[in-house]
Amino acid sequence: MEKVQKEIKLFNEERDWDQFHSPENLAKSIAIEAGELLECFQWNNNYDKSEVCDELADVFSYCFQMADKLGVDPEEIILNKLEKTRKKYPVEKSKGVSTKYDRL
């Protein structure tokens, strides 16, 4: 992940775009790009994998920029959240079901 983060940071520095990347603007961009990702599946499941990957990459890129802006390690926050989610969804109650944690 370090290489990806460095490349994204360099890309933005070369263009002097960091000035536009407030946490608020990055959150908006993540939502916008997630919408574009969802649009790939709007009418059916016949999606273009290349287009999906491009949109997914945009979402990831903005997420990495948000982590950088907030001074947090993406790997660390993902693993911390996964641990919290494990507690909410214990295997013995949640395996094979999509019920929300408060209804297990």
N, C-alpha and C positions, 0 to 999 in steps of 0.2 A: 504494500500500500504506500510505502514511502516514495517509491518512484512515481507513482501516479500523482501523489500530492505535490511533489516537486515540479512535475511537468505542468500541472494545472496552475500552480503559483507562477512559474516562469511565463506561461502563456499570457496570464493576466498582467504580469509586470511589464512584459514587452509592449503591451497595448495600453498601459496605464488605466486599466479597468477596475483596479481595486477600489478606486474612489467611489464607484457605483455600487459596491458590494457590502452594504450595511446588512446586519442580520435580517432586518425587515425585508429588504429587497431580495435577499437570497431565499428567504422563506416563500416569498411570492413566486420567485423563479422556480423553486422546487415544485410548488403546486401547479404552475403553468405547464411545466415539462411533464409532470405526472398526468395531467389532463391530455397532453399530446400522446403520451404512452397509451392511455386508455382509449384514445381515439382509434388507435390501430386495431382495436377489437370491437368497434362501435356497432357494426351491423352483422357480423358473423365471426366465426372462428377461422376464417381463411385469411390469416394475417401474413404479412411479409416479414419474415424473420429478420432480415437486414434492417428494415425500418424500425422494428421493435427494438433491436439492439442499439440503434442510433439514439432512440428516445430514452432507453434505459441508461445509456451512457450519459446523456444530458442530465438526467435525474441524479445519477451518482456524482457527476462533476459538481453540481450545485451543492449536494450534500457534503462533499469533501471541502468545498469552499466555506460552507457554513461552519463546519467543525474547525477549520483553520481560523476563521474569524473569531470564533468563541474560545479558541485556545484549548480545545479538547482533542483527545486522541480517538479517532473513529473506532478503532478496534476495541479500545477500552470501554467506550460507552455502549457499543453493541453487545459485548460480552456481559456487561453489568445489567443491561436491559434483558438479555436472554435469561440470566439468573433469576431476575424478578418474575419473568414470565413463566419459568419452570415452576416457581412456587404457586403461581395462580392456576396453572394447568398441570397438576400432578398426573403422571402417566396413568395410574390406576383409575382415575376419574375421567380423563379426557381422551384417551386413546380411541381413535376412530370416530369421534363425535366433534361437531362444530359448535356445541353449546358454549355460550359465554361463561366465563369463569364464575360469575356470581349466581349462575343457575346450575352448576354442576352438582 
